[in-house]
Amino acid sequence: MNVIETKGLTKYYGKSRGIIDLNLTVAEGEFFGFIGPNGAGKSTTIRTLLGLIKKSGGSAEIFGKSIETSKKEILADVGYLPAEAHL
């Protein structure tokens, strides 16, 4: 089973790019880490996968559940601790 699967996941902030056409698969039991420079879309991807921000296009599933229709179930099984707290 894939614990994370995205197909063409896209997020725009107005005309600015967040993430474009991300295709990602992380299988159960795999370790996966996001690395990259500031502005590469790492935080945007995580926040989109958790349903904390709305995607602009594509699809994504966590634990085989849609991020749009099963947000509460997904969040009950996932922890997220951002590096910066925005209050």
N, C-alpha and C positions, 0 to 999 in steps of 0.2 A: 504494500500500500504506500502511496505517496502522502507524506504529511503536509507538503506544500506543493501546489501545482498552479502555475500561472500560464495563461495563453494570451499573448498580445496585451498584457496589462499596461495601461497608459494613464498618466496623470499630468494634466496641465494646470498651471496657475495663470489663468488668463492666456496670454500668448507665450508665457515662459514655460519651458519644459521642466517637468518633475521627473517622470520616467516615460519612456517610449517603447512600446511593443516588447515588454519583458516576457520572455519565455523561460520559465525556471521550474525545475523538478527536484525536490529533495525527498528521497525515499526514507521510509522508516528505518531507524538505526544509523543513518548517516549523520556526520557532523558537518555543519555548514556555517561559514562566517562571511559577513560582508566586509570587504576592505576596499578602500578607494579614497580619492581626494575629496575634500569638501565640495559639495554641490553635485556629487556623482549620482545621487538619488537613493542612497542607503536608507536614510530615515524616512523618506517619502514612501519607499517600498514597504517598510515595516508598518508604518502608520496606515497605509492603504490596505495591507493584508489584514490588519486587525479591525478594519472598518472605522478607524478613528477619523479618517478623511475619505471622502467619496472619490472613487476612481472615475476617470474620464472615458475609459474604454477597456475592452478586453474582459477577461474573466480570471477568477482566482478561487482556489479551494484550500482550506486548511482541514486536515483530518478527513478529507473527502466531503466537506461541507462548504457550501457557497458562502463567501464573505458577505454577500448581500442578504441572504435569507436566514442565515444561522449565526449572526454576529454574537448574540448573547451566549449561545452554546460554546462558540469558539473562545470567547473571552473568559468563560468559566474554567477553561483548560489551559490558558496561556498566561504567562507573566510578562510584563513589559516595564522596564525601568529606563526612562530616557536619561541621557547624560546631563541635560539641562532641564530644570523645572521652569515652565512658563506659567506663571499664575496671573 
